[in-house]
Amino acid sequence: MTDDTALECVRIFREVTGLNDKPRGNAMTSEDILAAPIGSFDIDSLDTMEFVMAVEDRFDVELDEQAINRCATLTDFTALVSHALSV
């Protein structure tokens, strides 16, 4: 998935987590980030909360916390955002 919603989520994720400042982050494409397990990024709960809040603000949606916790990848997360936008 490389639609505009997914790309914007990746942009926000890179910004909030500082991924652009890390060698691994610079080497990863948007598709790599979308497919990688969220846990593989070694981000803390504060970064996660900041990311979710930034996405909710950007897209003017409210995401269900339990649904967020079930997301294994950013692709799963962006699907959740896309669904919220379509409701």
PDB file of N, CA, C and O in Angstrom:
ATOM      1  N   MET A   1       0.847  -1.166   0.000  1.00  0.00           N
ATOM      2  CA  MET A   1       0.000   0.000   0.000  1.00  0.00           C
ATOM      3  C   MET A   1       0.898   1.237   0.000  1.00  0.00           C
ATOM      4  O   MET A   1       1.707   1.431   0.907  1.00  0.00           O
ATOM      5  N   THR A   2       0.747   2.048  -1.006  1.00  0.00           N
ATOM      6  CA  THR A   2       1.523   3.291  -1.048  1.00  0.00           C
ATOM      7  C   THR A   2       0.625   4.467  -1.384  1.00  0.00           C
ATOM      8  O   THR A   2       1.045   5.403  -2.064  1.00  0.00           O
ATOM      9  N   ASP A   3      -0.621   4.419  -0.905  1.00  0.00           N
ATOM     10  CA  ASP A   3      -1.509   5.546  -1.167  1.00  0.00           C
ATOM     11  C   ASP A   3      -1.097   6.744  -0.317  1.00  0.00           C
ATOM     12  O   ASP A   3      -0.183   6.656   0.503  1.00  0.00           O
ATOM     13  N   ASP A   4      -1.778   7.850  -0.524  1.00  0.00           N
ATOM     14  CA  ASP A   4      -1.418   9.088   0.169  1.00  0.00           C
ATOM     15  C   ASP A   4      -1.524   8.964   1.689  1.00  0.00           C
ATOM     16  O   ASP A   4      -0.695   9.510   2.417  1.00  0.00           O
ATOM     17  N   THR A   5      -2.536   8.252   2.164  1.00  0.00           N
ATOM     18  CA  THR A   5      -2.703   8.069   3.613  1.00  0.00           C
ATOM     19  C   THR A   5      -1.510   7.323   4.189  1.00  0.00           C
ATOM     20  O   THR A   5      -0.960   7.719   5.217  1.00  0.00           O
ATOM     21  N   ALA A   6      -1.116   6.251   3.531  1.00  0.00           N
ATOM     22  CA  ALA A   6       0.021   5.460   4.011  1.00  0.00           C
ATOM     23  C   ALA A   6       1.305   6.276   3.992  1.00  0.00           C
ATOM     24  O   ALA A   6       2.080   6.241   4.947  1.00  0.00           O
ATOM     25  N   LEU A   7       1.530   7.005   2.916  1.00  0.00           N
ATOM     26  CA  LEU A   7       2.752   7.804   2.818  1.00  0.00           C
ATOM     27  C   LEU A   7       2.790   8.898   3.878  1.00  0.00           C
ATOM     28  O   LEU A   7       3.852   9.200   4.421  1.00  0.00           O
ATOM     29  N   GLU A   8       1.639   9.491   4.175  1.00  0.00           N
ATOM     30  CA  GLU A   8       1.585  10.523   5.211  1.00  0.00           C
ATOM     31  C   GLU A   8       1.831   9.907   6.585  1.00  0.00           C
ATOM     32  O   GLU A   8       2.501  10.513   7.422  1.00  0.00           O
ATOM     33  N   CYS A   9       1.295   8.706   6.828  1.00  0.00           N
ATOM     34  CA  CYS A   9       1.557   8.015   8.103  1.00  0.00           C
ATOM     35  C   CYS A   9       3.042   7.701   8.247  1.00  0.00           C
ATOM     36  O   CYS A   9       3.603   7.844   9.333  1.00  0.00           O
ATOM     37  N   VAL A  10       3.672   7.281   7.174  1.00  0.00           N
ATOM     38  CA  VAL A  10       5.112   7.004   7.209  1.00  0.00           C
ATOM     39  C   VAL A  10       5.891   8.288   7.489  1.00  0.00           C
ATOM     40  O   VAL A  10       6.830   8.285   8.285  1.00  0.00           O
ATOM     41  N   ARG A  11       5.505   9.376   6.839  1.00  0.00           N
ATOM     42  CA  ARG A  11       6.184  10.655   7.068  1.00  0.00           C
ATOM     43  C   ARG A  11       6.096  11.050   8.536  1.00  0.00           C
ATOM     44  O   ARG A  11       7.091  11.451   9.138  1.00  0.00           O
ATOM     45  N   ILE A  12       4.902  10.934   9.109  1.00  0.00           N
ATOM     46  CA  ILE A  12       4.707  11.273  10.517  1.00  0.00           C
ATOM     47  C   ILE A  12       5.501  10.328  11.403  1.00  0.00           C
ATOM     48  O   ILE A  12       6.119  10.762  12.375  1.00  0.00           O
ATOM     49  N   PHE A  13       5.492   9.041  11.079  1.00  0.00           N
ATOM     50  CA  PHE A  13       6.228   8.052  11.861  1.00  0.00           C
ATOM     51  C   PHE A  13       7.720   8.372  11.861  1.00  0.00           C
ATOM     52  O   PHE A  13       8.365   8.343  12.909  1.00  0.00           O
ATOM     53  N   ARG A  14       8.265   8.676  10.689  1.00  0.00           N
ATOM     54  CA  ARG A  14       9.692   9.030  10.595  1.00  0.00           C
ATOM     55  C   ARG A  14      10.005  10.253  11.470  1.00  0.00           C
ATOM     56  O   ARG A  14      11.004  10.275  12.189  1.00  0.00           O
ATOM     57  N   GLU A  15       9.147  11.250  11.397  1.00  0.00           N
ATOM     58  CA  GLU A  15       9.367  12.489  12.135  1.00  0.00           C
ATOM     59  C   GLU A  15       9.293  12.259  13.648  1.00  0.00           C
ATOM     60  O   GLU A  15      10.182  12.681  14.388  1.00  0.00           O
ATOM     61  N   VAL A  16       8.243  11.596  14.096  1.00  0.00           N
ATOM     62  CA  VAL A  16       8.024  11.404  15.536  1.00  0.00           C
ATOM     63  C   VAL A  16       9.083  10.499  16.155  1.00  0.00           C
ATOM     64  O   VAL A  16       9.543  10.752  17.268  1.00  0.00           O
ATOM     65  N   THR A  17       9.464   9.463  15.452  1.00  0.00           N
ATOM     66  CA  THR A  17      10.412   8.495  16.014  1.00  0.00           C
ATOM     67  C   THR A  17      11.867   8.859  15.770  1.00  0.00           C
ATOM     68  O   THR A  17      12.761   8.198  16.299  1.00  0.00           O
ATOM     69  N   GLY A  18      12.125   9.893  14.984  1.00  0.00           N
ATOM     70  CA  GLY A  18      13.500  10.258  14.668  1.00  0.00           C
ATOM     71  C   GLY A  18      14.159   9.275  13.719  1.00  0.00           C
ATOM     72  O   GLY A  18      15.385   9.212  13.635  1.00  0.00           O
ATOM     73  N   LEU A  19      13.356   8.518  13.011  1.00  0.00           N
ATOM     74  CA  LEU A  19      13.877   7.478  12.125  1.00  0.00           C
ATOM     75  C   LEU A  19      14.800   8.041  11.051  1.00  0.00           C
ATOM     76  O   LEU A  19      15.737   7.368  10.623  1.00  0.00           O
ATOM     77  N   ASN A  20      14.546   9.249  10.622  1.00  0.00           N
ATOM     78  CA  ASN A  20      15.404   9.856   9.597  1.00  0.00           C
ATOM     79  C   ASN A  20      16.803  10.146  10.105  1.00  0.00           C
ATOM     80  O   ASN A  20      17.724  10.334   9.311  1.00  0.00           O
ATOM     81  N   ASP A  21      16.972  10.184  11.428  1.00  0.00           N
ATOM     82  CA  ASP A  21      18.272  10.487  12.024  1.00  0.00           C
ATOM     83  C   ASP A  21      19.086   9.240  12.340  1.00  0.00           C
ATOM     84  O   ASP A  21      20.177   9.329  12.903  1.00  0.00           O
ATOM     85  N   LYS A  22      18.552   8.080  11.977  1.00  0.00           N
ATOM     86  CA  LYS A  22      19.226   6.812  12.282  1.00  0.00           C
ATOM     87  C   LYS A  22      19.653   6.151  10.981  1.00  0.00           C
ATOM     88  O   LYS A  22      18.926   6.233   9.991  1.00  0.00           O
ATOM     89  N   PRO A  23      20.811   5.498  10.952  1.00  0.00           N
ATOM     90  CA  PRO A  23      21.273   4.861   9.714  1.00  0.00           C
ATOM     91  C   PRO A  23      20.239   3.900   9.115  1.00  0.00           C
ATOM     92  O   PRO A  23      20.011   3.898   7.905  1.00  0.00           O
ATOM     93  N   ARG A  24      19.622   3.092   9.969  1.00  0.00           N
ATOM     94  CA  ARG A  24      18.619   2.146   9.472  1.00  0.00           C
ATOM     95  C   ARG A  24      17.456   2.900   8.830  1.00  0.00           C
ATOM     96  O   ARG A  24      16.969   2.509   7.769  1.00  0.00           O
ATOM     97  N   GLY A  25      17.015   3.972   9.468  1.00  0.00           N
ATOM     98  CA  GLY A  25      15.886   4.738   8.956  1.00  0.00           C
ATOM     99  C   GLY A  25      16.152   5.357   7.613  1.00  0.00           C
ATOM    100  O   GLY A  25      15.270   5.389   6.755  1.00  0.00           O
ATOM    101  N   ASN A  26      17.358   5.851   7.417  1.00  0.00           N
ATOM    102  CA  ASN A  26      17.712   6.457   6.134  1.00  0.00           C
ATOM    103  C   ASN A  26      17.730   5.433   5.005  1.00  0.00           C
ATOM    104  O   ASN A  26      17.457   5.765   3.852  1.00  0.00           O
ATOM    105  N   ALA A  27      18.051   4.188   5.344  1.00  0.00           N
ATOM    106  CA  ALA A  27      18.150   3.144   4.329  1.00  0.00           C
ATOM    107  C   ALA A  27      16.794   2.530   3.988  1.00  0.00           C
ATOM    108  O   ALA A  27      16.668   1.826   2.986  1.00  0.00           O
ATOM    109  N   MET A  28      15.787   2.791   4.807  1.00  0.00           N
ATOM    110  CA  MET A  28      14.489   2.153   4.619  1.00  0.00           C
ATOM    111  C   MET A  28      13.590   2.991   3.700  1.00  0.00           C
ATOM    112  O   MET A  28      13.477   4.207   3.856  1.00  0.00           O
ATOM    113  N   THR A  29      12.959   2.312   2.745  1.00  0.00           N
ATOM    114  CA  THR A  29      11.962   2.965   1.898  1.00  0.00           C
ATOM    115  C   THR A  29      10.643   3.021   2.662  1.00  0.00           C
ATOM    116  O   THR A  29      10.496   2.386   3.706  1.00  0.00           O
ATOM    117  N   SER A  30       9.709   3.765   2.150  1.00  0.00           N
ATOM    118  CA  SER A  30       8.384   3.807   2.763  1.00  0.00           C
ATOM    119  C   SER A  30       7.762   2.416   2.799  1.00  0.00           C
ATOM    120  O   SER A  30       7.121   2.048   3.784  1.00  0.00           O
ATOM    121  N   GLU A  31       7.944   1.646   1.740  1.00  0.00           N
ATOM    122  CA  GLU A  31       7.410   0.287   1.687  1.00  0.00           C
ATOM    123  C   GLU A  31       8.049  -0.593   2.764  1.00  0.00           C
ATOM    124  O   GLU A  31       7.370  -1.419   3.374  1.00  0.00           O
ATOM    125  N   ASP A  32       9.352  -0.419   2.998  1.00  0.00           N
ATOM    126  CA  ASP A  32      10.036  -1.174   4.064  1.00  0.00           C
ATOM    127  C   ASP A  32       9.430  -0.849   5.427  1.00  0.00           C
ATOM    128  O   ASP A  32       9.177  -1.742   6.236  1.00  0.00           O
ATOM    129  N   ILE A  33       9.204   0.428   5.666  1.00  0.00           N
ATOM    130  CA  ILE A  33       8.657   0.862   6.950  1.00  0.00           C
ATOM    131  C   ILE A  33       7.238   0.338   7.130  1.00  0.00           C
ATOM    132  O   ILE A  33       6.873  -0.103   8.220  1.00  0.00           O
ATOM    133  N   LEU A  34       6.440   0.382   6.075  1.00  0.00           N
ATOM    134  CA  LEU A  34       5.073  -0.119   6.155  1.00  0.00           C
ATOM    135  C   LEU A  34       5.023  -1.612   6.452  1.00  0.00           C
ATOM    136  O   LEU A  34       4.114  -2.074   7.141  1.00  0.00           O
ATOM    137  N   ALA A  35       5.985  -2.367   5.944  1.00  0.00           N
ATOM    138  CA  ALA A  35       5.966  -3.823   6.089  1.00  0.00           C
ATOM    139  C   ALA A  35       6.637  -4.340   7.353  1.00  0.00           C
ATOM    140  O   ALA A  35       6.326  -5.442   7.805  1.00  0.00           O
ATOM    141  N   ALA A  36       7.544  -3.574   7.927  1.00  0.00           N
ATOM    142  CA  ALA A  36       8.299  -4.043   9.098  1.00  0.00           C
ATOM    143  C   ALA A  36       7.401  -4.111  10.327  1.00  0.00           C
ATOM    144  O   ALA A  36       6.516  -3.273  10.500  1.00  0.00           O
ATOM    145  N   PRO A  37       7.628  -5.106  11.178  1.00  0.00           N
ATOM    146  CA  PRO A  37       6.874  -5.153  12.435  1.00  0.00           C
ATOM    147  C   PRO A  37       7.119  -3.877  13.246  1.00  0.00           C
ATOM    148  O   PRO A  37       8.257  -3.423  13.369  1.00  0.00           O
ATOM    149  N   ILE A  38       6.061  -3.311  13.789  1.00  0.00           N
ATOM    150  CA  ILE A  38       6.194  -2.067  14.548  1.00  0.00           C
ATOM    151  C   ILE A  38       7.197  -2.240  15.691  1.00  0.00           C
ATOM    152  O   ILE A  38       7.974  -1.329  15.974  1.00  0.00           O
ATOM    153  N   GLY A  39       7.183  -3.390  16.341  1.00  0.00           N
ATOM    154  CA  GLY A  39       8.097  -3.655  17.449  1.00  0.00           C
ATOM    155  C   GLY A  39       9.562  -3.645  17.051  1.00  0.00           C
ATOM    156  O   GLY A  39      10.432  -3.499  17.909  1.00  0.00           O
ATOM    157  N   SER A  40       9.848  -3.795  15.773  1.00  0.00           N
ATOM    158  CA  SER A  40      11.244  -3.832  15.326  1.00  0.00           C
ATOM    159  C   SER A  40      11.900  -2.457  15.326  1.00  0.00           C
ATOM    160  O   SER A  40      13.114  -2.350  15.153  1.00  0.00           O
ATOM    161  N   PHE A  41      11.110  -1.407  15.517  1.00  0.00           N
ATOM    162  CA  PHE A  41      11.651  -0.049  15.479  1.00  0.00           C
ATOM    163  C   PHE A  41      12.160   0.426  16.831  1.00  0.00           C
ATOM    164  O   PHE A  41      12.745   1.505  16.930  1.00  0.00           O
ATOM    165  N   ASP A  42      11.949  -0.352  17.851  1.00  0.00           N
ATOM    166  CA  ASP A  42      12.452  -0.030  19.190  1.00  0.00           C
ATOM    167  C   ASP A  42      12.039   1.386  19.609  1.00  0.00           C
ATOM    168  O   ASP A  42      12.872   2.208  19.991  1.00  0.00           O
ATOM    169  N   ILE A  43      10.730   1.643  19.526  1.00  0.00           N
ATOM    170  CA  ILE A  43      10.205   2.930  19.967  1.00  0.00           C
ATOM    171  C   ILE A  43       9.477   2.733  21.293  1.00  0.00           C
ATOM    172  O   ILE A  43       8.925   1.664  21.555  1.00  0.00           O
ATOM    173  N   ASP A  44       9.480   3.757  22.112  1.00  0.00           N
ATOM    174  CA  ASP A  44       8.835   3.619  23.421  1.00  0.00           C
ATOM    175  C   ASP A  44       7.366   4.028  23.342  1.00  0.00           C
ATOM    176  O   ASP A  44       6.892   4.501  22.309  1.00  0.00           O
ATOM    177  N   SER A  45       6.662   3.838  24.442  1.00  0.00           N
ATOM    178  CA  SER A  45       5.225   4.099  24.464  1.00  0.00           C
ATOM    179  C   SER A  45       4.914   5.585  24.265  1.00  0.00           C
ATOM    180  O   SER A  45       3.871   5.926  23.707  1.00  0.00           O
ATOM    181  N   LEU A  46       5.794   6.456  24.707  1.00  0.00           N
ATOM    182  CA  LEU A  46       5.586   7.889  24.502  1.00  0.00           C
ATOM    183  C   LEU A  46       5.648   8.244  23.018  1.00  0.00           C
ATOM    184  O   LEU A  46       4.818   9.010  22.529  1.00  0.00           O
ATOM    185  N   ASP A  47       6.632   7.687  22.295  1.00  0.00           N
ATOM    186  CA  ASP A  47       6.717   7.904  20.845  1.00  0.00           C
ATOM    187  C   ASP A  47       5.485   7.345  20.152  1.00  0.00           C
ATOM    188  O   ASP A  47       4.944   7.963  19.235  1.00  0.00           O
ATOM    189  N   THR A  48       5.050   6.183  20.590  1.00  0.00           N
ATOM    190  CA  THR A  48       3.866   5.567  19.993  1.00  0.00           C
ATOM    191  C   THR A  48       2.650   6.452  20.189  1.00  0.00           C
ATOM    192  O   THR A  48       1.893   6.695  19.249  1.00  0.00           O
ATOM    193  N   MET A  49       2.459   6.935  21.413  1.00  0.00           N
ATOM    194  CA  MET A  49       1.324   7.798  21.710  1.00  0.00           C
ATOM    195  C   MET A  49       1.401   9.100  20.901  1.00  0.00           C
ATOM    196  O   MET A  49       0.394   9.569  20.370  1.00  0.00           O
ATOM    197  N   GLU A  50       2.591   9.669  20.815  1.00  0.00           N
ATOM    198  CA  GLU A  50       2.769  10.902  20.046  1.00  0.00           C
ATOM    199  C   GLU A  50       2.457  10.678  18.568  1.00  0.00           C
ATOM    200  O   GLU A  50       1.840  11.523  17.920  1.00  0.00           O
ATOM    201  N   PHE A  51       2.888   9.529  18.041  1.00  0.00           N
ATOM    202  CA  PHE A  51       2.618   9.187  16.643  1.00  0.00           C
ATOM    203  C   PHE A  51       1.113   9.066  16.405  1.00  0.00           C
ATOM    204  O   PHE A  51       0.580   9.651  15.462  1.00  0.00           O
ATOM    205  N   VAL A  52       0.438   8.309  17.257  1.00  0.00           N
ATOM    206  CA  VAL A  52      -1.007   8.108  17.094  1.00  0.00           C
ATOM    207  C   VAL A  52      -1.734   9.445  17.172  1.00  0.00           C
ATOM    208  O   VAL A  52      -2.612   9.722  16.356  1.00  0.00           O
ATOM    209  N   MET A  53      -1.377  10.267  18.140  1.00  0.00           N
ATOM    210  CA  MET A  53      -2.028  11.570  18.291  1.00  0.00           C
ATOM    211  C   MET A  53      -1.770  12.465  17.067  1.00  0.00           C
ATOM    212  O   MET A  53      -2.666  13.182  16.621  1.00  0.00           O
ATOM    213  N   ALA A  54      -0.562  12.420  16.537  1.00  0.00           N
ATOM    214  CA  ALA A  54      -0.238  13.225  15.355  1.00  0.00           C
ATOM    215  C   ALA A  54      -1.052  12.769  14.145  1.00  0.00           C
ATOM    216  O   ALA A  54      -1.529  13.592  13.364  1.00  0.00           O
ATOM    217  N   VAL A  55      -1.207  11.466  13.997  1.00  0.00           N
ATOM    218  CA  VAL A  55      -2.004  10.937  12.882  1.00  0.00           C
ATOM    219  C   VAL A  55      -3.476  11.306  13.065  1.00  0.00           C
ATOM    220  O   VAL A  55      -4.136  11.730  12.117  1.00  0.00           O
ATOM    221  N   GLU A  56      -3.985  11.143  14.284  1.00  0.00           N
ATOM    222  CA  GLU A  56      -5.380  11.510  14.546  1.00  0.00           C
ATOM    223  C   GLU A  56      -5.617  12.988  14.253  1.00  0.00           C
ATOM    224  O   GLU A  56      -6.635  13.348  13.662  1.00  0.00           O
ATOM    225  N   ASP A  57      -4.691  13.839  14.660  1.00  0.00           N
ATOM    226  CA  ASP A  57      -4.809  15.277  14.380  1.00  0.00           C
ATOM    227  C   ASP A  57      -4.745  15.564  12.885  1.00  0.00           C
ATOM    228  O   ASP A  57      -5.546  16.333  12.352  1.00  0.00           O
ATOM    229  N   ARG A  58      -3.789  14.941  12.224  1.00  0.00           N
ATOM    230  CA  ARG A  58      -3.593  15.185  10.783  1.00  0.00           C
ATOM    231  C   ARG A  58      -4.825  14.802   9.972  1.00  0.00           C
ATOM    232  O   ARG A  58      -5.225  15.528   9.061  1.00  0.00           O
ATOM    233  N   PHE A  59      -5.426  13.659  10.303  1.00  0.00           N
ATOM    234  CA  PHE A  59      -6.559  13.155   9.518  1.00  0.00           C
ATOM    235  C   PHE A  59      -7.919  13.442  10.159  1.00  0.00           C
ATOM    236  O   PHE A  59      -8.959  13.074   9.613  1.00  0.00           O
ATOM    237  N   ASP A  60      -7.902  14.098  11.318  1.00  0.00           N
ATOM    238  CA  ASP A  60      -9.136  14.424  12.029  1.00  0.00           C
ATOM    239  C   ASP A  60     -10.003  13.181  12.249  1.00  0.00           C
ATOM    240  O   ASP A  60     -11.188  13.161  11.914  1.00  0.00           O
ATOM    241  N   VAL A  61      -9.378  12.144  12.821  1.00  0.00           N
ATOM    242  CA  VAL A  61     -10.063  10.898  13.154  1.00  0.00           C
ATOM    243  C   VAL A  61      -9.742  10.532  14.593  1.00  0.00           C
ATOM    244  O   VAL A  61      -8.777  11.026  15.176  1.00  0.00           O
ATOM    245  N   GLU A  62     -10.566   9.658  15.153  1.00  0.00           N
ATOM    246  CA  GLU A  62     -10.280   9.093  16.473  1.00  0.00           C
ATOM    247  C   GLU A  62     -10.186   7.587  16.294  1.00  0.00           C
ATOM    248  O   GLU A  62     -11.127   6.949  15.822  1.00  0.00           O
ATOM    249  N   LEU A  63      -9.045   7.023  16.672  1.00  0.00           N
ATOM    250  CA  LEU A  63      -8.793   5.598  16.481  1.00  0.00           C
ATOM    251  C   LEU A  63      -9.013   4.847  17.785  1.00  0.00           C
ATOM    252  O   LEU A  63      -8.694   5.339  18.868  1.00  0.00           O
ATOM    253  N   ASP A  64      -9.561   3.654  17.659  1.00  0.00           N
ATOM    254  CA  ASP A  64      -9.820   2.797  18.809  1.00  0.00           C
ATOM    255  C   ASP A  64      -8.503   2.233  19.348  1.00  0.00           C
ATOM    256  O   ASP A  64      -7.717   1.655  18.598  1.00  0.00           O
ATOM    257  N   GLU A  65      -8.271   2.404  20.646  1.00  0.00           N
ATOM    258  CA  GLU A  65      -7.011   1.978  21.258  1.00  0.00           C
ATOM    259  C   GLU A  65      -6.777   0.474  21.113  1.00  0.00           C
ATOM    260  O   GLU A  65      -5.654   0.044  20.849  1.00  0.00           O
ATOM    261  N   GLN A  66      -7.814  -0.314  21.282  1.00  0.00           N
ATOM    262  CA  GLN A  66      -7.654  -1.769  21.143  1.00  0.00           C
ATOM    263  C   GLN A  66      -7.298  -2.147  19.710  1.00  0.00           C
ATOM    264  O   GLN A  66      -6.479  -3.037  19.482  1.00  0.00           O
ATOM    265  N   ALA A  67      -7.911  -1.476  18.755  1.00  0.00           N
ATOM    266  CA  ALA A  67      -7.595  -1.735  17.350  1.00  0.00           C
ATOM    267  C   ALA A  67      -6.158  -1.338  17.034  1.00  0.00           C
ATOM    268  O   ALA A  67      -5.466  -2.028  16.287  1.00  0.00           O
ATOM    269  N   ILE A  68      -5.714  -0.219  17.609  1.00  0.00           N
ATOM    270  CA  ILE A  68      -4.326   0.208  17.419  1.00  0.00           C
ATOM    271  C   ILE A  68      -3.375  -0.849  17.957  1.00  0.00           C
ATOM    272  O   ILE A  68      -2.384  -1.187  17.310  1.00  0.00           O
ATOM    273  N   ASN A  69      -3.675  -1.368  19.135  1.00  0.00           N
ATOM    274  CA  ASN A  69      -2.807  -2.363  19.765  1.00  0.00           C
ATOM    275  C   ASN A  69      -2.733  -3.667  18.979  1.00  0.00           C
ATOM    276  O   ASN A  69      -1.776  -4.426  19.137  1.00  0.00           O
ATOM    277  N   ARG A  70      -3.721  -3.939  18.138  1.00  0.00           N
ATOM    278  CA  ARG A  70      -3.702  -5.155  17.312  1.00  0.00           C
ATOM    279  C   ARG A  70      -2.873  -4.990  16.035  1.00  0.00           C
ATOM    280  O   ARG A  70      -2.619  -5.969  15.333  1.00  0.00           O
ATOM    281  N   CYS A  71      -2.454  -3.770  15.733  1.00  0.00           N
ATOM    282  CA  CYS A  71      -1.682  -3.512  14.509  1.00  0.00           C
ATOM    283  C   CYS A  71      -0.257  -4.053  14.667  1.00  0.00           C
ATOM    284  O   CYS A  71       0.472  -3.661  15.577  1.00  0.00           O
ATOM    285  N   ALA A  72       0.115  -4.945  13.777  1.00  0.00           N
ATOM    286  CA  ALA A  72       1.461  -5.516  13.809  1.00  0.00           C
ATOM    287  C   ALA A  72       2.445  -4.703  12.970  1.00  0.00           C
ATOM    288  O   ALA A  72       3.641  -4.670  13.259  1.00  0.00           O
ATOM    289  N   THR A  73       1.932  -4.051  11.935  1.00  0.00           N
ATOM    290  CA  THR A  73       2.782  -3.265  11.030  1.00  0.00           C
ATOM    291  C   THR A  73       2.140  -1.903  10.786  1.00  0.00           C
ATOM    292  O   THR A  73       0.979  -1.680  11.126  1.00  0.00           O
ATOM    293  N   LEU A  74       2.904  -1.010  10.200  1.00  0.00           N
ATOM    294  CA  LEU A  74       2.334   0.283   9.823  1.00  0.00           C
ATOM    295  C   LEU A  74       1.291   0.117   8.720  1.00  0.00           C
ATOM    296  O   LEU A  74       0.389   0.947   8.602  1.00  0.00           O
ATOM    297  N   THR A  75       1.394  -0.929   7.915  1.00  0.00           N
ATOM    298  CA  THR A  75       0.358  -1.211   6.921  1.00  0.00           C
ATOM    299  C   THR A  75      -0.965  -1.473   7.619  1.00  0.00           C
ATOM    300  O   THR A  75      -2.003  -0.966   7.195  1.00  0.00           O
ATOM    301  N   ASP A  76      -0.935  -2.265   8.691  1.00  0.00           N
ATOM    302  CA  ASP A  76      -2.151  -2.511   9.472  1.00  0.00           C
ATOM    303  C   ASP A  76      -2.695  -1.193  10.032  1.00  0.00           C
ATOM    304  O   ASP A  76      -3.897  -0.934   9.990  1.00  0.00           O
ATOM    305  N   PHE A  77      -1.791  -0.377  10.551  1.00  0.00           N
ATOM    306  CA  PHE A  77      -2.195   0.899  11.141  1.00  0.00           C
ATOM    307  C   PHE A  77      -2.814   1.817  10.094  1.00  0.00           C
ATOM    308  O   PHE A  77      -3.841   2.445  10.351  1.00  0.00           O
ATOM    309  N   THR A  78      -2.202   1.901   8.918  1.00  0.00           N
ATOM    310  CA  THR A  78      -2.738   2.784   7.886  1.00  0.00           C
ATOM    311  C   THR A  78      -4.085   2.276   7.381  1.00  0.00           C
ATOM    312  O   THR A  78      -4.937   3.072   6.984  1.00  0.00           O
ATOM    313  N   ALA A  79      -4.285   0.964   7.392  1.00  0.00           N
ATOM    314  CA  ALA A  79      -5.599   0.411   7.028  1.00  0.00           C
ATOM    315  C   ALA A  79      -6.643   0.861   8.048  1.00  0.00           C
ATOM    316  O   ALA A  79      -7.779   1.165   7.686  1.00  0.00           O
ATOM    317  N   LEU A  80      -6.263   0.901   9.301  1.00  0.00           N
ATOM    318  CA  LEU A  80      -7.144   1.379  10.369  1.00  0.00           C
ATOM    319  C   LEU A  80      -7.500   2.855  10.133  1.00  0.00           C
ATOM    320  O   LEU A  80      -8.660   3.247  10.264  1.00  0.00           O
ATOM    321  N   VAL A  81      -6.514   3.649   9.790  1.00  0.00           N
ATOM    322  CA  VAL A  81      -6.752   5.062   9.510  1.00  0.00           C
ATOM    323  C   VAL A  81      -7.661   5.203   8.294  1.00  0.00           C
ATOM    324  O   VAL A  81      -8.605   5.992   8.317  1.00  0.00           O
ATOM    325  N   SER A  82      -7.388   4.452   7.241  1.00  0.00           N
ATOM    326  CA  SER A  82      -8.218   4.519   6.026  1.00  0.00           C
ATOM    327  C   SER A  82      -9.664   4.150   6.337  1.00  0.00           C
ATOM    328  O   SER A  82     -10.599   4.775   5.835  1.00  0.00           O
ATOM    329  N   HIS A  83      -9.835   3.129   7.170  1.00  0.00           N
ATOM    330  CA  HIS A  83     -11.193   2.726   7.551  1.00  0.00           C
ATOM    331  C   HIS A  83     -11.877   3.862   8.320  1.00  0.00           C
ATOM    332  O   HIS A  83     -13.038   4.173   8.055  1.00  0.00           O
ATOM    333  N   ALA A  84     -11.179   4.471   9.253  1.00  0.00           N
ATOM    334  CA  ALA A  84     -11.750   5.569  10.038  1.00  0.00           C
ATOM    335  C   ALA A  84     -12.145   6.736   9.126  1.00  0.00           C
ATOM    336  O   ALA A  84     -13.145   7.410   9.375  1.00  0.00           O
ATOM    337  N   LEU A  85     -11.374   6.966   8.088  1.00  0.00           N
ATOM    338  CA  LEU A  85     -11.685   8.047   7.149  1.00  0.00           C
ATOM    339  C   LEU A  85     -12.926   7.750   6.311  1.00  0.00           C
ATOM    340  O   LEU A  85     -13.613   8.667   5.862  1.00  0.00           O
ATOM    341  N   SER A  86     -13.206   6.471   6.105  1.00  0.00           N
ATOM    342  CA  SER A  86     -14.329   6.094   5.243  1.00  0.00           C
ATOM    343  C   SER A  86     -15.642   5.985   6.004  1.00  0.00           C
ATOM    344  O   SER A  86     -16.701   5.842   5.393  1.00  0.00           O
ATOM    345  N   VAL A  87     -15.583   6.051   7.320  1.00  0.00           N
ATOM    346  CA  VAL A  87     -16.810   5.904   8.126  1.00  0.00           C
ATOM    347  C   VAL A  87     -17.530   7.218   8.243  1.00  0.00           C
ATOM    348  O   VAL A  87     -18.580   7.291   8.883  1.00  0.00           O
TER     349      VAL A  87
END
